[in-house]
């Protein structure tokens, strides 16, 4: 069988996302977080399932012409959005606690709805499995946090290498496989950048393709490995996930599976940083310590200790905070999703630090808000120069994206006085009941409705209305 070959050259694409019983879509909540800093934390935190794994694996369930059960699925706004996208494609979805049952045997619709895809970056992943199942797919260009250019060229060109005809028209990506037998064909594809999203999209598409597909310079993130393990559990033939070369041998069909999502390494890292900045000893589980190697190394550089209490449990022991330098890189390098929380930590670390953001060009929006709290940070291009200060002060601040929200929460926990954080829809996309978990550790934190005209006006000006029901634990 002849194999196609294509080299993809483009900018990086990373993706860095509660099911409801209704598909009605209310306006976005206008609540704010109020945090009174200076309270030590103590106790244990239960880490939820990984958002980025859950979203990709939910899309991967489209590949199975039967039902799949996913366990340890976090109750997040982005998970609800993906659930609604799958329902619009004809899938049946039921949630019971952290278990999600997805029945894709009646997949009929090849077009994903614009109003949902435009809000969720990871929703574009459905193009691969829908194309593999139906031979055609129409997916709008995706949305998500405004943290930089995240083009879909790598996805599109990879699908073209596998025999699909693809064009973009009026914001819609149209893809189909020509011929009487609309099956994708195996291809050898080189990714100029190890994009997580493109790796996952093409890996899913290749599971049902005819022949063998090789993805070279593939992303190595744990979420990619989790998706590969899920597909393998359904009968896919994938080897090399977790390395820079993934080989997928297509199979005719896949079967049902019961599969647990891995713990969220970014949530785990966020709580470790919260313990470090408040000089508090806390434990977190379940975790996969190997997924946190770069984060743990930097915490220890800064002065904290991270001890493995059990194979899936870590204990943070605080220490005197000192400066360090950080450069974000694809896995196994330091994760871009932890850049903002670590910046908050370094504002309270003795000495001068430099953070270099190499993944997203617009991921330093939290600098101005941290400076509003008394931090001393200057930005020069992709570098943030941080001079540690002895004290942060509570202030009204506005979250600019998901991980920036977490950074502001972390800074507020160590600040003097009260901090009020607006635009919580970012936070609710990626952290399950963050304030509830922090309260259990002893933080003084409360979510309240924002009654001020200024707060409401800012939200209306800067944010498109959300199209998703707020999970119960996120409602005031």
C-alpha positions as CSV (number, residue, x, y, z in Angstrom):
1,X,0.0,0.0,0.0
2,X,1.3,3.4,-1.0
3,X,1.9,5.7,1.9
4,X,1.7,9.5,1.9
5,X,4.5,11.6,3.3
6,X,4.3,15.2,4.6
7,X,6.4,17.5,6.6
8,X,4.5,19.9,8.7
9,X,6.0,23.3,9.4
10,X,4.1,25.7,11.6
11,X,3.8,27.4,15.0
12,X,3.2,25.4,18.2
13,X,-0.2,24.2,19.1
14,X,-0.8,23.3,22.7
15,X,-4.1,22.8,24.3
16,X,-3.6,23.6,27.3
17,X,-10.8,22.5,29.7
18,X,-19.8,19.2,34.6
19,X,-21.9,17.5,32.5
20,X,-25.5,18.8,32.9
21,X,-28.8,17.0,32.3
22,X,-30.0,19.9,30.1
23,X,-28.7,21.4,26.9
24,X,-30.1,24.9,27.6
25,X,-27.4,27.5,27.9
26,X,-27.6,30.3,30.4
27,X,-25.6,33.5,30.7
28,X,-22.3,33.5,32.4
29,X,-22.1,33.8,36.2
30,X,-20.9,37.2,37.5
31,X,-19.4,35.9,40.8
32,X,-16.0,36.9,42.2
33,X,-13.6,35.3,44.6
34,X,-12.7,37.0,47.8
35,X,-9.5,35.8,49.5
36,X,-8.1,37.0,52.8
37,X,-4.4,36.2,52.8
38,X,-2.0,35.2,55.5
39,X,-3.7,32.0,56.7
40,X,-1.5,28.9,56.8
41,X,-2.7,25.8,55.1
42,X,-2.6,22.2,56.3
43,X,-4.1,18.9,55.4
44,X,-4.7,16.8,52.4
45,X,-5.9,17.6,48.9
46,X,-7.6,15.1,46.6
47,X,-6.4,15.8,43.0
48,X,-9.1,15.5,40.3
49,X,-8.8,13.8,36.9
50,X,-6.8,15.6,34.3
51,X,-8.8,18.1,32.3
52,X,-6.6,17.9,29.2
53,X,-6.7,14.1,29.2
54,X,-10.5,14.0,29.8
55,X,-11.2,16.3,26.9
56,X,-9.1,14.4,24.4
57,X,-10.4,11.0,25.6
58,X,-14.0,12.2,25.3
59,X,-13.3,13.0,21.7
60,X,-11.6,9.6,21.3
61,X,-14.8,7.9,22.4
62,X,-16.2,8.8,19.0
63,X,-14.0,6.2,17.5
64,X,-15.9,3.4,19.3
65,X,-19.2,2.3,17.6
66,X,-20.4,1.2,21.0
67,X,-20.4,2.6,24.6
68,X,-17.4,3.6,26.7
69,X,-17.2,4.3,30.4
70,X,-14.7,7.0,31.6
71,X,-13.9,7.3,35.3
72,X,-12.3,10.1,37.3
73,X,-13.7,12.7,34.9
74,X,-13.5,16.2,36.6
75,X,-16.7,18.2,36.8
76,X,-15.6,21.3,34.8
77,X,-17.2,23.8,32.5
78,X,-14.9,22.6,29.6
79,X,-16.0,19.0,30.2
80,X,-19.6,20.2,30.0
81,X,-18.9,22.0,26.8
82,X,-17.3,18.9,25.2
83,X,-20.2,16.8,26.4
84,X,-22.6,19.1,24.6
85,X,-20.5,19.0,21.5
86,X,-20.6,15.2,21.5
87,X,-24.4,15.2,22.1
88,X,-24.8,17.5,19.1
89,X,-23.0,14.9,17.0
90,X,-25.5,12.3,18.1
91,X,-23.7,10.6,21.0
92,X,-25.6,9.7,24.2
93,X,-23.9,10.9,27.3
94,X,-24.8,10.2,31.0
95,X,-22.9,11.3,34.1
96,X,-22.9,9.7,37.5
97,X,-20.5,11.3,39.9
98,X,-17.1,11.3,38.3
99,X,-18.1,8.6,35.8
100,X,-19.1,9.4,32.3
101,X,-20.9,6.9,30.0
102,X,-20.6,7.7,26.3
103,X,-22.5,5.8,23.7
104,X,-21.2,6.6,20.2
105,X,-23.0,3.9,18.2
106,X,-25.5,6.4,16.8
107,X,-22.9,9.0,15.5
108,X,-24.7,10.6,12.6
109,X,-23.9,14.3,12.5
110,X,-20.6,15.3,11.0
111,X,-20.8,19.0,11.8
112,X,-19.9,20.3,15.2
113,X,-21.9,23.4,16.4
114,X,-20.1,26.7,16.1
115,X,-21.5,28.3,19.3
116,X,-19.8,25.6,21.4
117,X,-16.6,24.9,19.4
118,X,-15.9,28.6,19.4
119,X,-15.5,28.5,23.2
120,X,-13.4,25.4,23.6
121,X,-10.0,24.9,22.0
122,X,-10.0,21.1,22.6
123,X,-13.3,20.7,20.8
124,X,-11.4,20.8,17.5
125,X,-10.0,17.3,18.3
126,X,-13.4,15.8,17.2
127,X,-12.4,16.3,13.6
128,X,-10.0,13.3,13.6
129,X,-12.3,10.7,15.1
130,X,-15.4,12.0,13.2
131,X,-13.5,11.9,9.9
132,X,-12.2,8.4,10.7
133,X,-15.7,7.1,11.5
134,X,-17.9,8.9,8.9
135,X,-15.4,9.8,6.2
136,X,-16.4,13.5,6.5
137,X,-16.3,16.2,9.2
138,X,-17.1,19.9,9.5
139,X,-15.7,21.6,12.5
140,X,-15.5,25.4,13.1
141,X,-12.2,27.0,14.0
142,X,-11.8,26.6,17.7
143,X,-11.7,29.1,20.6
144,X,-10.4,29.1,24.2
145,X,-8.1,31.3,26.2
146,X,-6.6,34.3,24.3
147,X,-3.0,33.3,25.1
148,X,-1.5,33.3,21.7
149,X,-1.7,32.0,18.1
150,X,-2.7,28.4,18.0
151,X,-3.4,27.6,14.4
152,X,-4.9,24.3,13.2
153,X,-2.5,24.0,10.2
154,X,-0.7,21.1,11.7
155,X,-4.0,19.2,12.2
156,X,-5.2,20.0,8.7
157,X,-2.0,19.1,6.9
158,X,-1.7,15.9,8.7
159,X,-5.2,14.9,7.7
160,X,-4.3,15.8,4.1
161,X,-1.3,13.6,4.3
162,X,-3.7,10.7,5.2
163,X,-5.7,11.3,2.1
164,X,-8.4,13.8,3.2
165,X,-9.5,16.7,1.2
166,X,-9.5,19.7,3.5
167,X,-10.4,23.4,3.0
168,X,-11.4,26.3,5.3
169,X,-14.3,28.4,4.4
170,X,-16.0,31.2,6.4
171,X,-14.4,29.9,9.7
172,X,-15.4,26.3,9.1
173,X,-12.9,23.4,8.4
174,X,-14.4,21.0,5.9
175,X,-12.8,17.6,5.6
176,X,-13.8,14.5,3.7
177,X,-12.2,11.4,2.3
178,X,-12.9,11.0,-1.5
179,X,-13.8,7.8,-3.2
180,X,-16.2,4.9,-2.7
181,X,-14.4,3.7,0.4
182,X,-14.0,6.8,2.5
183,X,-11.1,5.5,4.7
184,X,-8.0,7.5,5.7
185,X,-4.7,6.0,4.6
186,X,-1.6,5.6,6.6
187,X,1.1,8.2,6.2
188,X,4.5,9.3,7.5
189,X,4.1,12.7,9.1
190,X,6.8,15.0,10.6
191,X,5.6,17.7,13.0
192,X,7.9,20.7,12.9
193,X,6.8,21.4,16.5
194,X,5.7,18.8,19.0
195,X,2.1,20.0,19.2
196,X,-0.1,18.2,21.7
197,X,-3.3,19.0,19.9
198,X,-2.0,17.9,16.5
199,X,-0.5,14.7,17.9
200,X,-3.7,13.8,19.5
201,X,-5.9,14.6,16.5
202,X,-3.8,12.7,14.1
203,X,-3.3,9.7,16.4
204,X,-7.0,9.3,16.8
205,X,-7.6,9.7,13.1
206,X,-4.9,7.0,12.3
207,X,-6.4,4.4,14.6
208,X,-9.0,3.4,12.0
209,X,-7.0,4.3,8.9
210,X,-5.8,1.7,6.4
211,X,-2.2,0.9,6.9
212,X,0.5,2.4,9.2
213,X,0.9,6.0,10.3
214,X,4.1,7.4,11.8
215,X,4.1,10.6,13.7
216,X,7.6,12.0,14.1
217,X,8.6,14.7,16.5
218,X,5.3,13.9,18.3
219,X,4.3,15.5,21.6
220,X,5.3,13.4,24.7
221,X,3.0,14.8,27.3
222,X,1.3,12.4,29.8
223,X,-2.0,13.4,28.3
224,X,-0.9,12.0,24.9
225,X,0.1,8.8,26.6
226,X,-3.3,8.6,28.4
227,X,-5.1,9.0,25.1
228,X,-3.0,6.3,23.5
229,X,-3.6,4.0,26.4
230,X,-7.4,4.6,26.1
231,X,-7.3,3.8,22.4
232,X,-5.2,0.7,23.0
233,X,-7.7,-0.4,25.6
234,X,-10.4,-0.2,22.9
235,X,-8.2,-2.4,20.6
236,X,-6.1,0.2,18.7
237,X,-2.6,-0.7,17.8
238,X,-0.3,2.2,19.0
239,X,3.3,2.1,20.0
240,X,5.8,4.7,21.0
241,X,3.4,7.1,22.9
242,X,5.5,9.1,25.3
243,X,8.4,9.2,22.9
244,X,8.9,11.5,19.9
245,X,7.9,8.8,17.4
246,X,4.4,7.3,17.6
247,X,3.4,4.5,15.2
248,X,-0.3,3.6,14.7
249,X,-1.3,0.5,12.7
250,X,-4.9,1.0,11.7
251,X,-7.6,-1.5,12.7
252,X,-11.1,-2.1,11.2
253,X,-13.0,-1.2,14.4
254,X,-12.7,-0.6,18.2
255,X,-14.6,-2.0,21.1
256,X,-16.1,-0.9,24.5
257,X,-13.9,0.0,27.4
258,X,-14.0,1.1,31.0
259,X,-11.1,3.5,31.5
260,X,-9.8,5.8,34.3
261,X,-8.5,9.3,33.5
262,X,-5.0,10.1,35.0
263,X,-4.7,12.7,37.8
264,X,-4.3,16.3,36.8
265,X,-0.6,17.2,37.0
266,X,-1.3,20.9,36.7
267,X,-3.8,20.9,39.5
268,X,-1.3,19.0,41.6
269,X,1.4,21.5,40.8
270,X,-0.9,24.4,41.6
271,X,-1.5,23.1,45.1
272,X,2.2,22.4,45.7
273,X,2.9,26.0,44.8
274,X,0.1,27.2,47.1
275,X,1.7,25.3,50.0
276,X,5.2,26.7,49.2
277,X,4.0,30.4,49.0
278,X,2.1,30.1,52.3
279,X,4.9,28.2,54.0
280,X,2.5,25.4,54.7
281,X,2.9,21.6,54.8
282,X,0.3,19.8,52.7
283,X,-0.1,16.5,51.1
284,X,-1.7,15.7,47.7
285,X,-3.0,12.5,46.1
286,X,-3.5,10.8,43.8
287,X,-0.7,11.9,41.6
288,X,1.8,10.4,39.2
289,X,5.2,11.8,40.5
290,X,6.9,11.2,37.2
291,X,4.5,13.6,35.5
292,X,5.7,16.3,37.9
293,X,9.4,15.9,37.6
294,X,10.1,19.4,36.2
295,X,7.7,21.1,38.7
296,X,9.2,19.3,41.7
297,X,12.8,20.2,40.5
298,X,11.9,23.9,40.4
299,X,10.1,23.8,43.8
300,X,13.3,22.3,45.3
301,X,15.4,25.0,43.6
302,X,13.2,27.6,45.1
303,X,13.6,26.1,48.6
304,X,10.7,23.7,49.2
305,X,11.0,20.0,49.6
306,X,8.7,17.5,48.0
307,X,8.6,14.1,49.6
308,X,6.9,10.9,48.2
309,X,4.9,9.6,51.1
310,X,3.5,6.8,49.0
311,X,3.8,6.0,45.3
312,X,0.8,8.3,44.5
313,X,1.1,10.7,47.4
314,X,3.4,13.8,47.7
315,X,4.1,16.0,50.8
316,X,5.2,19.6,50.4
317,X,7.6,20.7,53.1
318,X,8.1,24.5,53.0
319,X,11.4,26.3,53.2
320,X,12.9,29.7,52.7
321,X,12.1,30.9,49.2
322,X,14.8,31.9,46.9
323,X,15.0,33.1,43.2
324,X,15.4,30.8,40.2
325,X,15.1,30.9,36.5
326,X,12.4,29.1,34.5
327,X,12.0,28.4,30.8
328,X,8.8,26.8,29.5
329,X,9.2,23.9,27.1
330,X,7.3,21.0,25.7
331,X,7.2,18.0,27.9
332,X,9.3,16.8,29.6
333,X,10.4,20.4,30.0
334,X,8.8,22.9,32.4
335,X,5.1,23.1,31.5
336,X,3.7,26.4,30.2
337,X,0.5,25.8,32.3
338,X,2.6,26.1,35.5
339,X,4.4,29.3,34.4
340,X,1.8,31.7,35.9
341,X,1.5,29.9,39.3
342,X,5.3,29.8,39.6
343,X,5.5,33.5,38.8
344,X,3.3,34.2,41.7
345,X,5.6,32.1,43.9
346,X,8.7,33.9,42.7
347,X,7.3,37.3,43.6
348,X,7.8,36.3,47.2
349,X,11.2,34.6,46.7
350,X,14.4,36.3,47.7
351,X,16.4,37.6,44.8
352,X,15.9,38.1,41.1
353,X,14.3,35.5,38.8
354,X,13.7,35.3,35.1
355,X,10.8,33.4,33.5
356,X,11.0,32.8,29.7
357,X,7.8,31.8,28.0
358,X,8.6,30.0,24.8
359,X,5.3,28.3,24.0
360,X,2.7,31.1,23.9
361,X,3.5,34.7,23.0
362,X,0.6,36.2,25.0
363,X,0.8,34.3,28.2
364,X,2.1,37.0,30.4
365,X,-1.2,38.9,30.9
366,X,-1.1,38.2,34.7
367,X,2.0,40.3,35.2
368,X,0.0,43.6,35.4
369,X,-2.4,42.1,38.0
370,X,0.4,40.7,40.1
371,X,2.1,44.1,40.0
372,X,-1.2,45.6,41.2
373,X,-0.8,43.4,44.3
374,X,2.7,44.8,45.0
375,X,4.9,42.5,42.9
376,X,7.9,43.8,41.1
377,X,7.8,42.3,37.6
378,X,9.0,43.7,34.3
379,X,8.4,42.2,30.9
380,X,10.9,42.3,28.0
381,X,9.5,40.4,25.1
382,X,9.0,36.8,26.1
383,X,10.9,37.3,29.4
384,X,9.5,38.3,32.8
385,X,12.0,39.8,35.2
386,X,10.9,39.2,38.8
387,X,12.4,40.8,41.8
388,X,11.2,39.3,45.0
389,X,9.3,41.5,47.5
390,X,8.8,41.0,51.2
391,X,5.0,41.6,51.0
392,X,2.1,41.4,48.6
393,X,-1.1,43.4,49.3
394,X,-4.6,42.4,48.6
395,X,-6.2,44.2,45.7
396,X,-9.1,43.9,43.2
397,X,-7.7,42.0,40.2
398,X,-9.0,40.5,36.9
399,X,-8.1,37.0,35.6
400,X,-6.9,37.0,32.0
401,X,-6.9,33.3,31.3
402,X,-7.2,29.9,33.1
403,X,-3.7,29.6,34.6
404,X,-3.5,33.3,35.3
405,X,-6.6,32.8,37.5
406,X,-4.7,30.2,39.5
407,X,-1.7,32.6,39.8
408,X,-3.9,35.3,41.3
409,X,-5.4,32.8,43.8
410,X,-1.9,31.7,44.9
411,X,-0.7,35.3,45.3
412,X,-3.9,36.2,47.2
413,X,-3.3,33.4,49.7
414,X,0.1,35.0,50.7
415,X,-1.0,38.7,50.4
416,X,-1.8,41.0,53.3
417,X,-5.5,41.8,53.4
418,X,-8.3,40.9,51.0
419,X,-8.0,40.2,47.3
420,X,-11.0,40.2,45.0
421,X,-10.7,38.2,41.7
422,X,-13.0,38.9,38.8
423,X,-13.8,36.8,35.6
424,X,-13.9,33.4,37.3
425,X,-15.2,31.7,34.2
426,X,-11.5,31.1,33.3
427,X,-10.9,29.4,36.7
428,X,-14.0,27.3,36.4
429,X,-12.8,25.9,33.0
430,X,-9.9,24.0,34.6
431,X,-10.1,23.7,38.4
432,X,-12.8,21.6,40.1
433,X,-14.0,23.3,43.3
434,X,-10.7,25.1,43.9
435,X,-12.1,27.3,46.6
436,X,-13.7,24.3,48.4
437,X,-10.4,22.4,48.4
438,X,-8.6,25.5,49.7
439,X,-11.1,26.0,52.4
440,X,-10.6,22.5,53.6
441,X,-6.9,23.3,53.9
442,X,-7.7,26.4,56.1
443,X,-7.8,29.2,53.5
444,X,-10.2,32.0,54.1
445,X,-11.9,32.2,50.6
446,X,-15.4,32.8,49.5
447,X,-17.2,33.1,46.2
448,X,-19.9,35.8,46.1
449,X,-22.0,37.6,43.5
450,X,-20.3,40.8,42.2
451,X,-22.8,43.5,42.8
452,X,-20.7,46.4,41.5
453,X,-21.4,48.0,38.2
454,X,-17.7,48.1,37.4
455,X,-17.3,44.4,37.8
456,X,-20.3,43.5,35.7
457,X,-19.3,46.1,33.0
458,X,-15.7,44.7,32.8
459,X,-17.0,41.2,32.3
460,X,-19.5,42.2,29.6
461,X,-16.9,44.2,27.8
462,X,-14.1,41.7,27.8
463,X,-15.9,38.4,27.7
464,X,-18.3,36.7,25.3
465,X,-21.4,35.3,27.2
466,X,-20.8,31.7,28.3
467,X,-23.0,29.1,26.7
468,X,-22.8,26.5,29.4
469,X,-24.5,25.6,32.7
470,X,-22.4,26.2,35.8
471,X,-21.6,23.1,37.7
472,X,-23.4,23.0,41.1
473,X,-20.2,23.3,43.2
474,X,-19.4,26.5,41.2
475,X,-22.7,28.3,41.9
476,X,-23.1,30.8,44.7
